[in-house]
Amino acid sequence: MALKVGRGAAAPPFIVMDVIAAANAAQAALPPGAAHVIRMEVGQPGTGAPAGAVAAVQAALGGGAAMGYTEALGRASLRARIARHSQEWYGIDIAPARVAVTMGASGAFPLAFLAAFNPGDRIAMAAPFYPPYVNILTALGMQPVLLPSGPATRFQPSIAMLEALDPLPDGLIVASPCNPAGTMLHPDELAAIAIWCDRHGVRLISDEIYHGLNYDVPLSSAAAFSKSAVVINSFSKYFSMTGWRIGWMVLPEDLLRPVECLAQNLFISAPHIAQIAAEAAFGCTTELQANVARYRRSRDLLLAALPAAGFPTPSPAEGAFYLYADVSARTNDSEDFCRRMLAEAGVAASPGVDFDRERGRGFIRFSYCGPEADMAEAAARLARWR
């Protein structure tokens, strides 16, 4: 007799992780001296943790600090430093008690979804979208509601899209800067959406993990406009600490205890050592801003080179480190296109179907956070590859 398989097993794959595996295999198969695979498939900064964060960890370990469980919502000193960061960057006074330290943003999403929603609830988001939004919601028995978006709204949701829904959703996820398009909700747009959500009883989840990686548009946080919004952030992108698995949330009062109880049971706490590194990373502004300048140079180079190579980008690259390229004139199968590009040009990128299962067949996403020399070489390879 066949055994039961849980409903969560129906969660779709995160295709970019399969691309990573394929790129690793392609690199391993190259003969000595061959040109290396250029990695543009994943949003992993080419730099490691900032020097000050590494030094703080070395000092803690050298001093014999015990790395045990912390409180479920994180070390008090880190929560206070995150609250001060909100004041420094956005001019928002956040009580440290409203901060929850998490196992990366990836650990924050299920905590937020479980605390704010019930199975069957409808949560809206723009399409294209970051795949784990849909995949986690699906695994939890919640219903993603996709809002097809495009260049007219910079691949972002609008109030008009929300008001066209019947019934209105229980929640809305926004991301600014967003993945995969790298576009932003401008401050007036984010404010209007936050106010609309409050008026209509729609819980706003604001993904702000790419904050700090903005080039032409000023940052704003949903916490400035709504006391009911859940803000999710991470040390992975601007702070260049992907493998440390450390992030945070700014929570409304009504979700504080629910998130704490969920975190106690699901994760116990974020890694103690990563929390030490994260707190120190706030003091590394000079190094981190140099990373941002490097991303800007790579962005500018690719924005100039890729359209001429047959990869037009129909949206402004306002933030993050992604370009969402339209390849519909060359293929209607972005997965196969990315496989061929890896095999023939040695450039790994993510197929658009990971971010939009219908219209994504004609798009691919490039990540430009790798070494600058690699980004220039990728542009040259793609110009030769047809």
HUNOR-V541395 format. One record per run of one state. SS is the DSSP state (H for helix, E for strand, L for the rest). FROM is the first residue (numbers start at 1). TO is the last residue. If there is no record, write none. Layout:
ss=SS from=FROM to=TO
ss=SS from=FROM to=TO
This chain:
ss=L from=1 to=6
ss=H from=7 to=10
ss=L from=11 to=14
ss=H from=15 to=28
ss=L from=29 to=37
ss=E from=38 to=39
ss=L from=40 to=50
ss=H from=51 to=62
ss=L from=63 to=75
ss=H from=76 to=90
ss=L from=91 to=95
ss=H from=96 to=98
ss=E from=99 to=102
ss=L from=103 to=103
ss=H from=104 to=116
ss=L from=117 to=121
ss=E from=122 to=127
ss=L from=128 to=130
ss=H from=131 to=139
ss=L from=140 to=142
ss=E from=143 to=148
ss=L from=149 to=150
ss=H from=151 to=153
ss=L from=154 to=158
ss=H from=159 to=163
ss=L from=164 to=170
ss=E from=171 to=175
ss=L from=176 to=186
ss=H from=187 to=200
ss=L from=201 to=202
ss=E from=203 to=207
ss=L from=208 to=213
ss=E from=214 to=214
ss=L from=215 to=221
ss=H from=222 to=224
ss=L from=225 to=229
ss=E from=230 to=234
ss=L from=235 to=241
ss=H from=242 to=244
ss=L from=245 to=246
ss=E from=247 to=250
ss=L from=251 to=252
ss=H from=253 to=266
ss=L from=267 to=271
ss=H from=272 to=281
ss=L from=282 to=284
ss=H from=285 to=305
ss=L from=306 to=306
ss=H from=307 to=309
ss=L from=310 to=311
ss=E from=312 to=313
ss=L from=314 to=318
ss=E from=319 to=319
ss=L from=320 to=321
ss=E from=322 to=326
ss=L from=327 to=333
ss=H from=334 to=345
ss=L from=346 to=346
ss=E from=347 to=348
ss=L from=349 to=349
ss=E from=350 to=351
ss=H from=352 to=354
ss=L from=355 to=358
ss=H from=359 to=362
ss=E from=363 to=367
ss=L from=368 to=371
ss=H from=372 to=384
ss=L from=385 to=386
